[in-house]
Amino acid sequence: MHTHQTVEFVKGRIAHWTKFDKFKANILTALDKLNALVDESDPDVNIPNIVHAFQTAERIRKEHPNDDWFHLTGLIHDLGKVMAFYDEPQWAVVGDTFPVGVGHAKSIVYRETSFHDNPDTYDSRYNTEYGVYKPNCGLSNVMMSWGHDEYLYRVLKRNNCTLPEQALYMIRFHSFYPWHSGGDYMHLVDKTDMKMLPWVLEFNKYDLYTKCTDVPDIEELKPYYQSLIDKYIPGDLEW
C-alpha cells in the first residue's frame, strides 16, 4: 500500500471504479459476498467480514437504540471491501487510509520504513506540508489513498442513499486513523470536518471493539436490517 498508493494510482482507481459497471446487487446480497472475505490487514480477528458487520451494527443498536440510521451505518461500513472480489488487491481495499498529494504524516503506521519506494515521497509537488492543497481546504477536497471507505461512499452517493451526512462521513473516513486518532492533517480540515470528528470517533468505538468470537444470529437479524435498507438504500445498487 505505502509503495503503490500515489496520486496517479488513486486517480486511476477512481476512474475505474466510478464507472459503477462491475455488478448490480442490493445491500444484503453484497453483504453476503463478505462471507468469503477475511481482511488481511486486521490483526484482531480472522472471521468473515459479514460477522464483523453485524457485530458492529448490534453494538451500536444497543447503545443508540433510537438512531436507526446509525445501526445501518454500522452494518454497511465495510461493504466497499467487495472490490476484493473484482480483482482489486487487498492492499488497495483494506487498511488505514491517508491523503495522497501531500507529505506523509508521522502517525501513519510504519511511515518511517515503508514509503521509500513510493515515487511521491520524492516529488516536490507532493511531499510538503500542504502538497497540492490549500490550508483548511476540507477533507472533502483531499484525495485519499484508494480503499473501501472512499469506494462505498461513492457507491452510496451514486445510488441516492438517504442516510444523513454524519453517516456518509463515518463511512468515508473511518479508516483515516492518522487524522481521527493520530491528530495529523489538522491543517487541511475545515469546520465541517471538525463538526463530524466526534461522530467518527463515536463510530470507531464500535468498529474497533466489537471484534470478538461471539457470532450473532445473522438470519434472525436480517429482517430488521432489511427494513432499514428499504428506508435508506432500497433496491439494487450499481457497484
Secondary structure, DSSP 8 states (H G I E B T S, - for coil): -TTT--HHHHHHHHHHHTT--S-EE-HHHHHHHGGG---TT-SS--S-HHHHHHHHHHHHHHH-TT-HHHHHHHHHTTGGGGGGGGT--GGGTSS---BSSS---TTSTTHHHH-TT-GGGG-TTTSSSSTTS-TT--GGGS-B-SSHHHHHHHHHHHTT----HHHHHHHHHTT-HHHHTT---TTT--HHHHHHHHHHHHHHHHHHHT-SS----HHHHHHHHHHHHHHHS-S-EE-
